[in-house]
Amino acid sequence: MTEDENLEFLLQELCKDFGLEAKVLRRMAASVKHLTYEKIFRDGGELAVTFEEKQLILQMVTRYRQREPLSKILNEKSFWKHDFFVNQHVLDPRPETELIIEAVQQRFAPCEQLNFLDLGVGSGCILLSLLGEFPNARGTGLDISPQAIEVAIHNQRRLGSNGARFRLGDWNDFPETTEKFDVIVSNPPYVPTNDLVLLDENVRKYDPVIALDGGPDGLDAFFAIGRLSQKLLTQHGLIFFEVGFGQAEKVANILRKNDYQHINIFKDFSGIDRVLVAARTAQI
């Protein structure tokens, strides 16, 4: 019978053998042992690891050394105030996308009874985070991927959010509805097709292409959503887009052609124009 090993000693050996950061190895160990990172950090020297647990950690190390993102290995990524389940069927939530949440917060009071629409909902991180900040709101998440819808529903249950519903569909062929929305949010695919090969390997190989490929110039989704929003947004509603590098003014022009007269652009922490907010009839 194989004896258990000391967890902290194992992690130190793996750190030395593979040159990995200790915090990465501790997160792997926490996932395998179903403990918090803090518990592993504090008590690792007193914890044992079984042979089976060691093998699982070694498998994770192999995947990580092959450039698979830690989030995909652990099936978890932090966004805004929560940890979201993620897998190969959804885009990893990214810090710059949190600017959409901040921009919505700047324009509405927490008590307002808003109706949100998240186009390309993916993991549900944007919609579910917004519903956490606006307890009287409700929202719909649309995605063309049935696997992404499954992930979003899983996250809804995980967070105990009751205000969201999810629909399978394509914004180029949106299901008929008379419902109107106060806010449309979207982090759509915006990478030009020919630029996909230039993406980091951990994005190119492990994020779904359907969530990245924005067509020849990266703007296909913005044209489609701009047209669609005409019939879905309330008269005084707002639309919030995440956009790619160098796209903000191009997207603004698309929206101007769809009668959006008031447009603001916000930069991310790198100084890149990242979030665009637009309205048709009111200053924003």
N, C-alpha and C positions, 0 to 999 in steps of 0.2 A: 504494500500500500504506500503510495507516494505521500511524503510528509508535506504539510503546509509550509509556506515560506512567510517570512516577515515582509509585509507590504512595502514599507519604506525602503528596506534594503533592496528589494526587487526594482523599485522605481529608480533608485540611485544607480543600479547596475545598467538599466535600460538607458538612462540618461547618458551615462558614460559610453556605452556601446554604440548608441545611435545618434548622439549629439542632439537629442530632442530637449525642448524646454521642460523643466520640471512641472510647470503648471499644466502643460498639455497632457503629460502622463498622469497627473493627478485627476484631471477631468475624465480621462479614459477609465481610470480605476474607480472613480466615483460612479460612473455609468454602469460598469460591470458589477460592482458590489451594491448598487442601488442605495448609495449614501450620498450626502451632500459633499460638495468640494471642501467646504469648511471642515467637515468631519475627517476627511482624508488628510487635509493639511495639518490639522491639529493632532490627530491620533494615529497617523499612519505607522508610527513606530511601535504601536501596540496592537495593530491589526494584522491578521493572518490572511494570506491569499492561497486559495486551493489550486491544485494543478489545473483544473478546468478553468478557473478564473484567470490564471496566468496565460493559458492558451488564448483566451478571448482578448486579453490585453495585447498579446503579441500579434494577433490578427489585426487589431486596430492599428498597431504600430506599422505593420506592413502596408496597410492601406494609406496611412498618413504619409509614409515615405514615398508612395507612388503619387503624391500630390492631391489625393482626395481631401477635400475640405473637412476639417474636424466636425463641422456642423452636420455634414452628411453622414459621417461615421457614427456620431452620437445621436443623430436624428433630432437635433435641437439647436435653435438659434435665438439669441436674445434680440428683442425689438421693443422699443419704447419701455414699457414697464413689465413685460412678461417674457417667458421663454416659450417659443412656438415650436411645435413639431414640424420638421421638414424632412423631405426625402428627395429622390431624384426627379420627382414629377413637378416640383415647384422651385421657383427662384428663391435663393437665400435672401432673407430680409437684410437690407443694408442700412447703415446709419444715416446716409443722406436722405433716405426715404422718410425718415422721421420728421423732416422739414414739412411734409404735407400735414402731419398731425398738428404741428406748431402753427402752421398757417391757418388751418381751420379754427384752432382755438383763438387766434387773434381776431377772428371775425364773427364769432358767435358766442353767446353766453352759455355756460354749462347747462342751464335749466331749459334751453330751447328744445322744442319738440321737432326735431329735424328728421327728414327722410333722406338717407344716404344711398347712393348707388356707387359701387366699386366695380369698375370694368377691368377685367383681368385680375380677379380677386386672388388667385394663387393660394398661398397658405392662409389667407384671411387676415394677415397681420395688420394691414391698414384699417380695414373695416372694423375688426374686433377691437383694435386700439381706440378708434374713434368712439365706438359705442361705450367703451369703458370711461371715456371722458365726458360723454353726453348721455347720462342715464335715462333721459326721457326720449331719446332718439330710437329710431329703428333703421334697418338698412337691408339692402339686397346686394349680394355679390354674384357677379356673372363671370363664368370662365368657359372656354371652349374645351378644356380638358376634364374629362370625368374623374381622372385620378387627382387632379388639383382640387376639385370640388370635395372629394373624399377627405383630403387633408384639411381643407377649411372647416368642414363639419367636425372633424376630429378635434381641431383646435377650439371650435366653439364649445364643444362638450367639456374639453379640458379646462377652459376658463369659466365655464358656467354662464356664458353669455346667452341671453334669451331673445335679444332684439334683432338677430340676424337670420336671414334666410338665403339660401344659395340656389342659383339656377344654372343649369347647363345651357350654354348657347354661345353664339358668335355675334360680336357687335356689328358685323357686316350684314347680319340677318337677325336682328333683335326680335325676340318674341313679341307679338302684338300685345299692347297694354295701354290702358288709359291712365295708368298711374304716373304721377309727376314726382320729381325729386328736387329737394332743396339744394343738395350738394352732389356733384359727381366728382369722384376721385379716381385717378388712374395712374399706375406706373406701368405703362404699356411697353411692349417690345419696341426698342428704338435704335438698335444697332444696325447700321447698313449691312446688307447681306455679305458684301465682299470684305467687310471688316471683322466678320466672325472669327476668321482664322488668326486675327491679331490679338484676340482676347487671351488673358492669362489661361494657362492650361486647366487650372482648377475651376474656372468658370466654363470654359469651352467644353470640357468633358463631363462636368457634373451638374450643370444647370440645364434645364430643358431648352432646346433650341427655339421652341415655339414661344418661349417667354423672352427671347433675346432678339430674334430676327425681325427687324422692322421694315423689311423690303429694301429695294435698291438704294434709296436715300435715307432710310430709317424713319420715314414719316408716314408710312401707310396707316398706322393706327390713329394718328392724329387727324388725318383727313376723315377717316371713318367715324371717329368719336365726335369730331366737330359737327358733322352732318347729323348724327344720331341725337346729339344733345339738344338740337333745335326742338325736337318733339318731346323730349323727356324732362327737360329742366323747367322748373317753375319760372315765372316771369322775372323774379328777382333772385333767382338761384345763381350759384357760383360753381365754376368748374376748376379743379385743381389737378395739374399735370406734373409728373416728374418728367424731365427732358434730358437728353444727352448733351454731351459737350458740343457747343456751337450750334445747337438747335433752337434755342429759346426764341430768337427773333423770327425764325422760319415758322415755328409753331404759332407764334403770335399772329403772323400774317394769315395763316390758315384760319385762325379763329376770327380775325377781322372780316374775312370773307364770309363767315357764318354769322355776321351781325354782332360780334362781341366788340363793344366799343371801349371797354375799360379793362386794361390788362396791367398786372404787376408781375415783376420777375424778381425772384429771390435767389441769392447765392448760397452755396453750401460752404462748409468750413475750409474748402480749398480755393474759394473765390470763384468757383464755376457757377454760371447761371444754371440753377437746378430745378426750381419749382416755379411754375407759372400759374397765376390765379387770374381768372377772367369772369366778367359779368357783361350782360347785354344792356341793362337798363339803369344800373346804379353805380356810383363810384365805390371803389373797394379800397 
